[in-house]
């Protein structure tokens, strides 16, 4: 798999507040512009999704895919992998939350996506950067909103 795209943002909220928004997958269509629907297929004993189906419509890119989630026990990180997808052949991602001295949270987002269609590496990295930047901006607006 190719190099991961890694971006971060600081959100003026405690890590628990940020993770509560990240973990509430079923509300993503309310604040993630490209997410048309999210259905939690399986959840762990804590009620966090372990498998979810997404319908994505980002203009020229449309996909339906299933992600499998792993939650770090301390509640400060989540990672996921693609289980199946129409357009994607692989997706690995993670959010890690780092508490800041001022009470805010640095959110570190890493993402790698491979598509079933050929794409020049430069364009793929640019797309990953746009995806991660947009996701972090939308998350910040939702948490601080």
Buried (B, 14 or more C-beta within 10 A) or exposed (E): EEEBBBBBBBBBBBBEBBBEBBBBBEEBBEBBEBBBEBEBEEBEEEEBBBBBBBBBBBEEEEBBBBBBBEBBEEBBBBBBBBBEBEBBEBBBBBBBBBBBEEEBBBBBBBBBBBBEEEBEEEEBBEBBBEBBBBBBEBBBEBBEE
